């Protein structure tokens, strides 16, 4: 019922606004789908999220303001590319750190094996 009401009152966008909305769709993750943008998803929630973006752009928001509006409602999880901020440094630095430690560990094992075989 709510979904039907949202589609009924969906904003009509100019071609320029629709192009901007399409770009924003590509940066937002569908909360019901596995790593799909709301542009790709056919889930009902993705349609609601697209409608939210359309309404914000029709109201005169910038792309970033429309994106932030959706993030405010669904959390930072909806961003396909998370922002770099103190609360998610581990997300950005963790893989590099794990790779460095793994490389160091493998190097030390090979070195130890080389010394023991001499």
TAZICOR-V954251 format. One line per field, one symbol per residue. ss: DSSP state (h for helix, s for strand, l for the rest). burial: 1 if it has 9 or more other ideal C-beta (glycine too) atoms within 8 Angstrom, else 0. A space follows every 50 residues. Layout:
# TAZICOR-V954251
ss = ???
burial = ???
This chain:
# TAZICOR-V954251
ss = lhhhhhhhllllllhhhhhhhhhhhllsslllllllsllllllhhhhhhh hhhhhhhhllllhhhhhhhhhhhhlhhhsllllllhhhhhhhhhhhhhhh hhhhhhhhhhhhhhhhhl
burial = 00100110011010001101111111111110100111001010111111 11111111001010111011100100011000000001100100000000 000000000000000000
